[in-house]
């Protein structure tokens, strides 16, 4: 049974790798086409129906690109669709959500000091929020306010800030940030699946049938694409934030999330303005730096730890690790080899907070992280980093024996 933990770790790694690869493909193509679209130049010699053109050089050759707002007079034999990058990114990301946060709900998803719910309830809240988020966003886009692109984006920002606060009232700080990224990414991918690609297919079908395509489909798709453009950078931040507790595990984590969305806007504004040849608004970098400094300041507020209190009882799901006969020796081992870093107030020079906010100050915290201890310090030598506390091979074997015997139930007191 303990082989399950190792297999799960490798499966998680494989899915994470896939997610990164597909995200690079999606974000890369998205950024390229936004830059291309903004850089188009209108010239007199363009074919009928062409909106603009762009000359580019890359890889030793030159590219001449023309854009038609509706469609060309006739369709080419081959047409490339950019959609699978988006779909694969969302599906692999959802698989990661299932593997890490649904599969490890008691450790990564639920903070019983925030909301004491079962794993099933927490997962249903997670799924429901992602689906309802898209429905609310789509209704806003199709409402009268949807005709005002910037007014709609302001309202969308308010919704995102509200969701940031809401998620921190339900999940662990780590899961709250991850879900905020998933919430936003779901909107982005659904834009592609439900709006952008179907609208493009309508235009293609009309052209093939000899009908004049309605330009409204291109306008709608353009608006959704603009939203995706400004949401991309915050999503990347939230997907990487689980490595940085100072971002997600602080009293003002939802305020930090709100400021991250603003940084995404200021950074993209610089690139979009530059690509459109409308100048270089360098003030955006100063604004971004100021926002980041504010975030750093907010992170120094007293932490809201996303785990059990020091005197909390051990959750039933982890009880077997604390009741195992090896546990007293493991407790002493963790105290001597790990506690200088993994403490509420680390004594290791240069550490202000425990790495990834993982603390080993009582039996409950050690038992709750049994799998991570087993993988990081038992089966591998990842911890302690560089073996700075001189953990011996015998001690690593003790960690392996503790976890595996607890899982199989072969040694208990």
Protein Blocks (a to p, Z undefined) as FASTA:
>chain_A
ZZmmmmmmmmmmmmmmmmmmmmmmmmmmmmmmmmmmmmpccdfklcehiabdcdddeehi
acdddddfkbcfbdcfbdcddfklmmmmmmmmmmmmmmmmmmmmmmmmpcckloccdfkl
mmmmmmmmmmmmmmmmmmmmmmmklmmmklmmmmmmmmmmmmmmmmmmmmcfklmmmmmm
mmmmmmmmmmmmmmmmmmmmmmmmmmmnopacdfklmmmmmmmmmmmmmmmmmmmmmmmm
mmmmklmmcfklmmmmmmmmmmmmmmmmmmmmmmnonajafklmmmmmmmmmmmmmmmmp
ccddfbddfkbccdfklmmmmmpmklmmmmmmmmmmmmmmmcfbdcbehiabdehhiacf
bfklmmmmmmmmmmmmmmpckbcghilnopafklmmmmmmmmmmmmnopacZZ
